[in-house]
């Protein structure tokens, strides 16, 4: 079993930066890829960024050039560096692990971009 705990959300002004962290524990060998998703009020949850076990990354078009996903295998951590934040980035951000039997989700962390 894999467990995920997010941290790092908060309130930031437009143009600001935040770094989200996801601490992973449990059956790490079963993880195929890690990702960050977000869900704004009244909208469906969508992929923001994903990183595979061989560090291949992909991003939603809306965040390319602004967000960077990374992982520290020694610390069992995954990060999402978010720069040049916009009000439309406001959402609950969820850490996700793709494992051999499905997906595991964290509890989510709120990111609010507002002046």
N, C-alpha and C positions, 0 to 999 in steps of 0.2 A: 504494500500500500504506500502511496505517495501523499505527502501533506505539503500544502503551500500556504505561506503567510506573507501577505503584501504589506508594505509600509511606504511612507514617503509622500502620500497625497497631501493636499492642502489648498489654500487660496493663494493665487498668484495673479499679478497684473498682466495684462496683455503685453507680449514681448518678453516676458520673464521665462525662467527655467525651473524645472523640477526634475528630480531623479527618483523614480520609483524602484523599490527593491522587492525581490521575491525570494524568500528563504525556503529552500526545499529540504525535505527529509523523507526517510523511508526507503523504499525499494528503488534507489536511484538507477540501477542497472536496467530498469524497465522503461526508462524515459527515452522516447524517440526524438522529441523536439519540445521546445518551450516557447510559449507565446504570451503576448499581451493583447487583450481584447478590451473594448470599452462599450458602455451602454449609456446613452443619454436618455433622459425621461421621455417616455412615449416612443422610443425607437428600439430597434432590435440590436442585439449584441453583435459587434463586428470586429474583425481582426485588425489590429493596429500594426503588430510586428511579430515576426517568428524567427527563431534560430534553431537549427538542427544540431544533432550531436557532433557534426563535423563543421559547425560554425557557419553554415550557409544561412544567409538572412534574406528575408523579404519583408516588404513594407506596404501598407496601404498607400495609395497615391496621395492621399490628403496629408500624409506626414513625412513623405520622402524629403530628405534634405534637412529636416528639422528634428526628427527623432532618431535615436540610435539604440538598438537592443544589443546587449552583451551578456556574457556569462563568465563566471569565475568558478570553474569546476572544483578547485581546491576548497573553496568556501561553500559550495553548493548554493550559489546565489545567481540570480538572473536580474538584470537591471534594464530599466528603460530611461534613458536620458532624453528629456523633452526640452527643446529650446524653441525660442520664438513662438511661444504659446499664444493661441488665439481663443477668443470666447467660444468658438465652435468646438474646441477641444474639451470643453466641460463635459464630464461624464464620470461614471464609476468605472474604474479600471480594474480588470481582473487578470490575474496571472493564471496561466493554463499550462498543463503538462499533457502531452500526447504520450500515452503509454501503450503497450502492446494489446491491452484489453479495452482501451477506450480513452476517455479524457478525464482529467482531474482539475478542479477549479479551486482557486482561493476564495476568500470571503469578499474581496473587493476593497478598493480604497478610492475615496472621492477626490476628484481633481476639479477645482473651480477656477476658471479664468475670468476675472472681472476687475474693473477699475472701481 
